[in-house]
Amino acid sequence: MPGWTNLKNLVKEEITQRGEEGCDVSGFMERWETASAEAELMALYGDLQKLRLRADFPYVEPSHLAGIRALRPGKPASGGWAVTLDDAVLDRIHGAWLGRIAGCMLGKAVEGWSRDMVRSYLQAVGEYPLTDYFPRAEKKPEGIEHAPHSGMARGEWSHALADDDTNYTTLGLKILEAKGPDFTTADVGWMWLSSLPYHHVCTAEKQAYLNLVNELPIGQAPLYLNPYREWIGAQIRADFWGYCAPGRPEKAAEFAYRDASLSHVKNGIYGEMFCAAAISAALVTDDLQEIIEAGLNEIPTSSRLAETVGDCMRWRREYPTWEEAFDRMLQTYYGKYSWVHTNNNLAIVLIGLLYGWPDFEKAICISVMQGMDTDCNGATAGSIIGAALGAKALPDKWIEPLGGKLYTGVHGFPEPEIEDLARRTLKQAERVLGT
């Protein structure tokens, strides 16, 4: 999306965002269509910031930690699970890293495709439903105009390629190693500027990065000219905060909050908190219901995201196949949110897990076959089920192609060994559980 930082596009997306947040944006799109000069666009943007929520908006969605915690469904158990940081936990942390990376590499080949595009391509090459990394057709299938992204199909890589979905996981490790469990949101911002190239960040992160470079106050970084503040960017940064707090979902969610609030608000924050808490739980239990409940326990019951999670759990009871659940998700959310929004993509992850569990292959493949932000969703689903199963239980078909290495864009981590990342993560978990 080359227009991410274009002012005209930013203001258009801000109209959409304010509407999703519960404001009456009647007439604003008409004003946007005739605005061209920067002064006109900024005046329109200023008016959007003055809007208040509609009286009939049914959700209460704070962006500060105390407010979020006050609206949780109930106070989580203060101690979490009893955890011994032994080789079994290390295996699960390693499984989470491997699962995330494998799911990312699976979805990376078709990022941005729709469910129908995925299905039509795989049917044309005789590999539907998906059971392996995406193949490259020897010749263009008749009637199919799309193909896996260059260099990302099966057999075209010998190690895990760099991706923002895994850059942020690696960066979480770097933050905790450098700053410890008391790291702040400002520490996260400093680490972005010192360790991530500008062109490796997207949407909300790109806008927050610009705001940091321009030395806006830290509280303005997620807000100023950032209409992407409820998109998926924070959710894909959740994983390490779960990895370093096994069995402590409340602590994992708190870490995720500190990270997310640099660039996101409301459901953008909740997505990261939910996933971090779920991963924390998955490192100590393989009960999917407990894992999902651990995530739900950390976000407001009055939020759109809690409603989304509840929808997915209800659809699993109502529909025998993931295709039917996905169709219902489209009926509910299609056109309501961007294809890179938090809510609809978390729904895709949950459908993948709810219909694939406890089969690693089914979980990541169902997550990716639904389309949209496929690398993000494959990665998140893979991380959660990889944590629950552990590295030793993951199929060689999915792990061997990774070559044991993860290339990253994070300064100081050019091509780390995945197993070493897991061992370093365990050391950080010892610091967290010791606090």
C-alpha positions in Angstrom: 0.0 0.0 0.0 2.2 2.9 -1.2 -0.2 5.5 0.0 0.3 4.7 3.7 1.9 8.1 4.5 0.1 10.1 1.8 -1.9 12.9 3.5 -4.9 12.5 1.3 -5.1 8.8 2.0 -4.4 9.3 5.8 -7.4 11.6 6.1 -9.6 9.2 4.2 -8.6 6.4 6.5 -9.1 8.6 9.5 -12.8 9.1 8.4 -13.2 5.3 8.4 -11.4 4.9 11.7 -13.5 7.5 13.5 -16.6 5.9 12.2 -15.4 2.5 13.5 -14.6 4.0 16.8 -18.3 5.1 17.2 -18.4 8.7 15.8 -20.9 10.1 13.4 -18.9 10.9 10.3 -21.8 11.9 8.1 -20.6 14.4 5.4 -16.9 14.0 6.0 -16.3 11.8 3.0 -18.0 14.4 0.8 -15.7 17.1 2.2 -12.7 14.8 1.6 -13.6 14.3 -2.0 -13.4 18.0 -2.7 -10.3 18.7 -0.5 -7.0 18.9 -2.2 -4.8 21.5 -0.6 -2.9 20.5 2.5 -4.6 23.2 4.6 -8.0 21.8 3.6 -7.1 18.3 4.5 -5.6 19.3 7.8 -8.7 21.3 8.7 -10.8 18.3 7.9 -8.5 16.1 10.0 -8.8 18.6 12.9 -12.6 18.5 12.7 -12.5 14.7 12.9 -10.5 14.8 16.1 -13.2 16.9 17.7 -15.9 14.3 17.2 -17.4 12.5 20.2 -18.8 9.0 20.4 -22.4 8.6 19.4 -24.8 8.2 22.3 -26.0 4.8 21.0 -22.5 3.3 20.5 -22.7 0.1 22.5 -19.0 -0.5 23.3 -16.7 0.9 26.0 -13.1 0.7 24.9 -10.5 2.4 27.0 -6.8 2.6 25.9 -5.2 2.9 29.3 -4.2 -0.1 31.3 -6.3 0.6 34.4 -9.4 1.1 32.4 -8.8 -2.1 30.4 -8.3 -4.1 33.6 -11.4 -2.6 35.2 -13.5 -4.0 32.3 -12.1 -7.5 32.2 -14.6 -10.4 32.8 -13.2 -11.1 36.2 -9.9 -10.8 38.0 -7.5 -13.5 36.7 -5.8 -15.7 39.2 -3.0 -13.6 40.5 -0.3 -16.3 40.3 -1.2 -17.9 37.0 -0.1 -21.5 36.6 2.7 -23.2 38.6 5.6 -23.2 36.3 9.0 -24.9 36.5 11.4 -23.5 33.8 12.8 -26.8 32.7 13.6 -28.6 29.4 9.9 -29.2 28.8 9.1 -25.5 28.9 12.2 -24.8 26.7 10.8 -27.3 24.2 7.4 -25.4 24.2 9.1 -22.0 23.8 11.2 -23.5 20.9 7.9 -24.9 19.4 6.3 -21.5 19.6 9.2 -19.8 17.8 9.2 -22.6 15.1 5.4 -22.5 14.8 5.4 -18.8 14.3 8.1 -18.8 11.7 6.6 -21.8 9.8 3.2 -20.2 9.8 4.6 -16.9 8.6 6.5 -18.6 5.8 3.4 -20.4 4.7 1.3 -17.3 4.5 4.0 -15.1 3.1 3.6 -16.6 -0.3 0.0 -15.3 -0.6 -0.2 -12.3 1.6 -3.2 -10.2 0.7 -5.0 -12.9 -1.3 -8.7 -13.5 -0.7 -10.0 -17.0 0.3 -11.3 -17.4 -3.2 -7.9 -16.6 -4.7 -6.2 -19.1 -2.5 -8.7 -21.8 -3.2 -8.8 -21.3 -7.0 -5.0 -21.3 -7.3 -4.6 -24.5 -5.2 -7.4 -26.2 -7.1 -5.7 -25.3 -10.3 -2.4 -27.0 -9.2 -4.2 -29.9 -7.6 -3.2 -29.1 -4.0 -6.5 -28.1 -2.4 -7.0 -28.2 0.5 -3.6 -26.9 1.6 -1.2 -29.4 3.2 2.2 -28.0 2.5 4.0 -24.7 1.7 2.6 -23.1 -1.5 3.8 -24.7 -4.8 4.9 -22.7 -7.8 3.0 -24.0 -10.9 5.4 -25.1 -13.7 3.2 -23.3 -16.1 0.5 -20.7 -15.6 -2.8 -22.5 -14.8 -5.6 -21.7 -17.2 -7.8 -18.9 -16.0 -5.6 -18.1 -13.0 -3.9 -14.7 -13.0 -2.3 -14.8 -9.6 0.7 -16.8 -8.4 2.7 -17.0 -5.1 4.8 -14.0 -4.5 8.3 -14.1 -6.0 10.8 -16.2 -4.1 8.3 -17.4 -1.5 6.9 -20.6 -2.9 7.9 -24.1 -1.8 11.5 -24.9 -2.6 12.5 -21.3 -3.3 14.1 -20.6 0.1 16.5 -22.5 2.3 15.9 -20.6 5.5 13.2 -18.4 7.1 13.1 -15.1 5.3 13.0 -11.7 7.1 9.5 -10.5 7.8 7.9 -7.9 10.1 6.0 -10.7 11.8 9.2 -12.2 13.0 11.2 -9.0 13.3 9.0 -7.9 16.1 9.3 -11.2 17.9 13.1 -10.9 17.7 12.9 -7.3 18.8 10.9 -8.2 21.9 13.8 -10.4 22.9 16.3 -7.6 22.3 14.2 -5.2 24.4 14.0 -7.5 27.3 17.6 -8.4 27.2 18.6 -4.7 27.1 16.0 -3.2 29.4 14.7 -6.0 31.6 11.1 -6.7 32.8 10.6 -3.0 33.8 11.0 -1.8 30.2 8.7 1.1 29.2 6.8 2.2 26.1 9.5 4.8 25.6 12.1 2.0 25.6 10.1 0.2 22.9 10.2 3.4 20.8 13.9 3.9 21.3 14.5 0.3 20.2 12.5 0.8 17.1 14.5 3.8 16.1 17.8 2.2 16.9 17.2 -1.3 15.6 14.5 -1.4 12.9 14.9 0.2 9.4 12.1 2.6 8.6 11.1 0.6 5.5 10.6 -2.5 7.6 7.6 -1.0 9.4 4.1 -0.6 8.0 0.8 1.2 8.6 0.4 2.1 12.3 4.1 1.4 13.0 5.2 3.5 10.2 3.1 6.5 11.4 4.3 6.0 15.0 7.9 5.8 13.8 7.5 9.1 11.9 6.0 10.7 15.0 8.9 9.5 17.1 11.4 10.8 14.6 9.6 14.1 14.6 9.9 14.1 18.5 6.2 14.2 19.3 5.4 13.3 22.9 5.2 9.6 23.4 1.4 9.8 24.1 0.9 11.3 20.6 2.9 8.7 18.8 -0.1 6.3 18.3 -2.6 9.1 17.5 -1.3 11.9 15.3 -2.1 11.2 11.6 -2.3 7.5 12.5 -5.6 6.1 11.2 -4.2 2.6 11.3 -4.2 2.5 15.1 -6.7 -0.5 15.4 -5.1 -2.5 12.6 -3.2 -5.7 13.0 0.3 -4.3 13.6 0.3 -4.5 17.4 -1.2 -8.0 17.3 1.7 -9.4 15.4 4.1 -8.0 18.1 2.4 -10.0 20.8 4.3 -13.3 20.7 7.5 -12.6 22.6 5.6 -11.2 25.5 3.9 -14.5 25.9 7.1 -16.5 25.4 8.9 -14.7 28.2 6.0 -15.1 30.7 4.9 -18.8 30.5 1.9 -19.4 32.7 1.6 -15.7 33.6 -1.0 -14.4 31.1 -1.7 -11.2 33.1 2.0 -10.3 33.0 2.3 -11.2 29.3 -0.7 -8.9 28.6 0.8 -6.1 30.6 4.1 -6.4 28.6 2.0 -6.4 25.4 0.1 -3.3 26.6 3.4 -1.4 27.1 4.4 -2.4 23.5 1.1 -1.8 21.8 0.4 1.6 23.3 3.3 3.0 21.3 1.3 2.8 18.1 -2.2 1.6 18.8 -5.4 2.3 20.7 -8.5 0.3 21.8 -8.9 -2.9 19.8 -5.4 -2.6 18.3 -4.1 -2.8 21.9 -6.5 -5.6 22.9 -5.4 -7.8 20.0 -1.8 -7.8 21.2 -2.9 -8.3 24.9 -5.2 -11.2 23.9 -2.6 -13.0 21.9 0.2 -12.5 24.4 -2.0 -13.9 27.2 -3.1 -16.8 25.0 0.5 -17.7 24.1 1.5 -17.5 27.8 -1.2 -20.0 28.6 -0.4 -22.2 25.7 3.1 -22.7 27.1 1.6 -24.5 30.1 -1.6 -26.1 28.8 -2.8 -27.7 25.6 -6.5 -27.1 26.4 -7.6 -24.6 23.7 -10.6 -23.4 25.7 -8.3 -22.5 28.6 -5.9 -20.7 26.1 -8.7 -18.6 24.6 -10.2 -17.8 28.0 -6.7 -16.6 29.2 -6.8 -14.2 26.3 -10.3 -13.1 27.0 -9.6 -12.5 30.6 -7.2 -9.7 29.7 -9.4 -7.5 27.5 -12.6 -5.5 28.1 -15.8 -7.5 27.9 -17.4 -4.3 26.5 -15.1 -4.2 23.5 -15.6 -5.1 19.8 -12.7 -7.6 20.1 -14.3 -9.5 22.9 -17.5 -9.7 20.8 -15.4 -11.0 17.9 -13.9 -13.8 20.1 -17.4 -14.7 21.4 -18.7 -14.8 17.8 -15.9 -17.3 16.8 -16.6 -19.6 19.7 -20.3 -19.6 19.0 -19.7 -20.3 15.3 -17.6 -23.3 16.2 -20.6 -24.7 18.0 -23.0 -23.9 15.2 -21.1 -24.8 12.1 -19.4 -28.2 11.4 -16.8 -26.9 8.9 -14.4 -24.0 8.9 -15.7 -22.9 5.5 -19.1 -22.3 7.0 -17.7 -20.4 9.9 -15.5 -18.3 7.6 -18.6 -17.5 5.4 -20.4 -16.3 8.5 -17.4 -14.2 9.5 -17.5 -12.6 6.1 -21.2 -11.9 6.5 -20.5 -10.3 9.8 -17.3 -8.4 9.1 -16.7 -8.1 5.3 -16.7 -4.4 4.3 -16.7 -3.4 8.0 -13.0 -3.5 8.5 -9.8 -3.3 6.4 -8.2 -6.6 5.3 -5.4 -5.7 7.8 -7.6 -4.9 10.8 -7.2 -6.6 14.1 -10.7 -7.9 14.5 -11.3 -9.8 11.3 -7.8 -11.3 11.3 -8.0 -12.5 14.9 -11.3 -14.1 13.9 -9.4 -15.9 11.1 -6.8 -17.1 13.6 -9.4 -18.4 16.0 -11.3 -20.2 13.2 -8.0 -21.8 12.2 -7.3 -23.0 15.8 -10.9 -24.0 16.6 -11.2 -26.2 13.6 -7.6 -27.4 13.3 -6.7 -28.1 17.0 -4.7 -30.1 18.0 -3.3 -30.7 14.5 -0.5 -28.2 13.8 -0.8 -28.6 10.0 -4.6 -28.1 10.0 -4.4 -25.1 12.3 -1.9 -23.1 10.2 -3.3 -24.2 6.8 -6.9 -23.3 7.7 -5.7 -19.9 9.0 -3.9 -19.2 5.7 -6.6 -20.6 3.4 -9.0 -18.0 4.6 -6.9 -15.3 3.0 -6.4 -11.6 4.1 -3.3 -11.0 6.1 -2.1 -14.6 5.6 1.5 -14.3 6.9 0.3 -12.6 10.1 -2.4 -15.1 10.7 -0.4 -18.2 9.9 2.3 -16.9 12.2 -0.1 -16.2 15.2 -1.9 -19.6 14.8 1.4 -21.4 14.5 2.8 -19.6 17.6 -0.1 -20.6 19.8 -0.3 -24.2 18.7 3.5 -24.5 18.5 3.6 -23.4 22.2 1.0 -26.0 23.1 2.6 -28.9 21.3 6.3 -28.1 21.7 9.1 -28.4 19.1 9.6 -32.1 19.3 5.9 -32.7 18.2 6.0 -30.4 15.2 6.0 -32.2 11.8 9.4 -32.3 10.0 7.7 -31.3 6.8 7.0 -27.9 8.2 10.3 -27.4 10.2 13.1 -28.8 8.1 12.6 -26.2 5.3 13.4 -23.4 7.8 17.0 -24.6 7.9 17.2 -23.7 11.6 17.8 -20.1 10.8 15.7 -16.9 10.9 16.9 -14.0 8.8 15.7 -10.6 10.3 16.0 -6.9 9.8 16.7 -6.3 13.5 20.1 -4.7 14.1 22.4 -7.3 15.8 20.3 -10.3 14.7 21.1 -10.8 11.0 20.6 -14.6 10.9 20.2 -16.1 14.4 19.7 -19.8 15.0 16.1 -20.4 16.0 17.1 -22.8 18.8 19.4 -20.1 20.2 16.5 -17.6 20.2 14.5 -20.1 22.2 17.3 -20.6 24.8 17.8 -16.8 25.1 14.0 -16.5 25.6 14.1 -19.0 28.5 16.7 -16.9 30.2 14.4 -13.9 30.0 11.5 -16.0 31.3 13.7 -16.7 34.3 14.0 -13.0 34.9 10.3 -12.4 34.5 9.1 -15.2 36.7 11.7 -14.2 39.3 10.2 -10.7 39.5 
